[in-house]
């Protein structure tokens, strides 16, 4: 988390990248970037676990990322997480 926060301090928000995501996907991304588990994301957003997993799959497809670690790094690099 500290390394990603350091990366964030050097980046600015990329609105074009953020626009690729739906509102709900953006909420999932911010929570994943903060290290939340799928169960924690589901509980916080009042979603089923399968819906969170579906969102993660769509996020990976839209952003050409391989896993949740890359999702978290992408979010910090693009200023999605503050």
C-alpha positions in Angstrom: 0.0 0.0 0.0 2.8 2.5 0.9 4.5 1.9 -2.5 1.3 2.4 -4.4 0.5 5.5 -2.4 4.0 6.8 -3.4 3.2 6.1 -7.0 -0.1 7.9 -6.7 1.7 11.0 -5.4 3.5 11.2 -8.7 0.5 10.7 -11.0 -2.5 12.7 -11.9 -6.0 11.4 -12.4 -6.6 10.1 -15.9 -10.3 10.7 -16.6 -10.2 9.0 -20.0 -9.0 5.8 -18.4 -11.6 6.1 -15.7 -14.3 6.6 -18.3 -13.8 3.1 -19.6 -15.4 1.8 -16.4 -19.0 1.9 -15.3 -19.8 3.5 -12.0 -20.1 0.2 -10.2 -16.9 -1.1 -11.8 -15.0 2.0 -10.6 -16.3 1.4 -7.0 -15.0 -2.2 -7.2 -11.6 -1.0 -8.6 -11.1 1.5 -5.7 -11.8 -1.2 -3.1 -9.6 -3.8 -4.8 -6.8 -1.2 -5.0 -7.1 -0.7 -1.2 -6.6 -4.4 -0.7 -10.2 -5.4 0.0 -11.2 -9.1 -0.6 -14.1 -10.0 -2.9 -16.2 -10.7 0.1 -15.5 -7.3 1.7 -16.3 -5.6 -1.6 -19.6 -7.5 -2.0 -20.7 -6.7 1.6 -19.8 -3.0 1.3 -21.6 -2.5 -2.1 -24.5 -4.9 -1.3 -23.6 -7.2 -4.2 -23.4 -10.9 -4.4 -19.9 -12.4 -4.6 -20.6 -13.6 -8.1 -21.5 -10.1 -9.2 -18.2 -8.8 -7.8 -16.3 -11.5 -9.7 -18.2 -10.6 -12.9 -17.2 -6.9 -12.4 -13.6 -7.9 -11.9 -13.7 -10.0 -15.1 -15.1 -7.1 -17.1 -12.6 -4.7 -15.6 -9.8 -7.0 -16.6 -11.2 -7.3 -20.2 -11.8 -3.5 -20.6 -8.3 -2.6 -19.3 -6.4 -5.6 -20.6 -5.2 -6.6 -17.2 -4.5 -10.1 -16.0 -5.4 -10.1 -12.3 -6.5 -8.1 -9.3 -2.9 -7.0 -8.5 -2.7 -5.4 -12.0 -6.1 -3.8 -11.3 -4.8 -2.3 -8.1 -1.6 -1.0 -9.7 -3.6 0.4 -12.6 -5.9 2.3 -10.2 -3.0 3.8 -8.3 -1.1 4.7 -11.5 -4.1 6.4 -13.0 -5.1 8.4 -9.9 -8.4 6.4 -9.4 -7.6 5.8 -5.7 -6.9 8.8 -3.4 
